[in-house]
Structures are given as C-alpha cells and as structure tokens.
Amino acid sequence: MIKLFASDLDGTLFNAFHNVDRTILDAARTIVATGAHLVLATGRTVISARDLGFEDVPIEAVGSNGSIIRDGAGEIIKTFPLDPAELEDLMRSFPHVCFDCVAPEGSYITGTREDHEAGFRRDGLVRRIVMRGMRQRRGGGGERRFSQSMGEVLAHEICKVNCRVSDDGLERELKAYLAEHSDTLVNAPFNPVMFEITQVGVNKGASVAWLAEHLGYAESEVAVYGDGGNDLMMLERFEHAYATANGSDEAKHAAGAVIGPCYLHAVPRHMLRTLRRERGRVVIE
C-alpha cells in the first residue's frame, strides 16, 4: 500500500500555468484525509506549502533538490548543507557569476537584481514568459537579498546554489569545474541552461527516502512522480515511479512508467486512483 506520494511540482503536480488549482487542492485534501502523506519534491525553495496555494493542508516538502526537508507545518526537520570551504572555492573561482545561494530562510545572491535577471535572457520567448511568471509567483521562497559579499553568504547555512551563465565560455568553464569536483558537488538542473548545485549525494530521491524512513515507511510504500533532470535520481530509486507524458525522455526512461500530461492533472488523478484501488474508498476525482 502506498503511504507516501512524492511529486515534483513544475511539469508534474502543478498545472500548465505552474499553479495549484481546485483539482490539485481537492486531491491534496483527499490524500491527507486518508492518512497518506503528500510530499512536494522540488528544486524550489519552499518555506510553506500554504504559500504555494495548498492553504491549510499539512504537506511535507523536500525542497531545494532535496537539501532542505520540512514537515507538514513547515518546520525544518533536516538539512544537507554545502561545505563552506567548497562554496567559498566555487565563488572565488567564478567571481563574475551571479550565484543564488539558498539557505533555509531564503536566498543570498552575489549579484544585483539586474545581474540575476540577465541570466534568463538565454531562454526562448515562451520559456522567458513562463519563468517570469514562476518568479513572480515564487511563494514560499523566503527572503531574497542581492549584492551579497562572500562573507555575507558564508555567514548562512547554504544548502543549494543556483545560477545561469549567459557567456558560453564561462558556462564551459563552470561545467569543467563541476566535473573536476564531482566527488564533492553535484549539478542537477531541471533546465539544461541552469546550474543547480548541491553537496554530492544530496538529491530528491535520497531525501524522499530519508523522509519515508523518518515517518516509519519502507521505500516500497512510496510513489514518486517527476518530469525532468532533477527528478532522475528519485525516479530511478523507487519501485513505484511515474513520469508525466510531457516529461523528458530521460525522466520517462528512469521511471519506466509514463502517465498523462501535467495539464490534464495526470499526477493528482493517478494518486487518487491509487488510493481508491488500494484502500477501497470513494475519493473525489
């Protein structure tokens, strides 16, 4: 029996507009009402599921690609921070890169707001519009401080580093650096033009497994859902793994099972069907 449902958000649980709507919210309420757990497994920085539109539903979050885990009340129960010496070396090696350094309480950004926005110019028009909307609706992300010095960044527990590099040469240098440091750092972006850096061994799959054990569940009692690059480790790890039809080929291969697209609410509907099949209860679809 599935007791924990863990899902990526954008392109997976969320609708085509990267939002929670009534169908998703009703499904979340039903899942929790049966005694099962719904977990947001996302690259986003999540402070509270309420801020993302889930209202008063108690939902756990495996945020920032697994580096920050919160309980249903939004309280931190586990973090996997970057080693400060490794973070310092990364920032010293690339002084002209605008690094978005994510801590449990929010983000500390080494560049200006304009530097941060410039990183999105490589996206196509449609993706730029989508990403702008996501940033405007980035509820639950906590405070954002720009133009932070290295000392100001290192004063916090940094769990994940995001960046976008607009210069091709600099992008190649950063990728080469990460390849050289693959024994300590991992880059698992949801979008190929991004960098999403965590400590090695930190990913959605490992953290969902940690949370399941923390709650007293076996990995066989977990179902996971994803669509992209930062979901691969999670989809590969669990027996009950599902990729959305709109997901990448890599995600579909990692999951082994493909359901419908996010814009048809495939994930919440699949979760409800699973509950009905396993528990014999009437649930709202």
Secondary structure, 3 states (H helix, E strand, C coil): CCCEEEECHHHHHCCCCCCCCHHHHHHHHHHHHCCCEEEEECCCCCCCHHHHCCCCCCCEEEEHHHCEEECCCCCEEEECCCCHHHHHHHHHHCCCCCCEEEECCEEEECCCHHHHHHHHHHCCHHHHHHHHHHHHCCCCCCEEECCCCHHHHHCCCCCEEEEECCCHHHHHHHHHHHHHCCCCEEECCCCCCEEEEEECCCCHHHHHHHHHHHHCCCHHHEEEEECCHHHHHHHHHCCEEEEECCCCHHHHHHHCCEECCHHHCHHHHHHHHHHHHHHCCCCCC
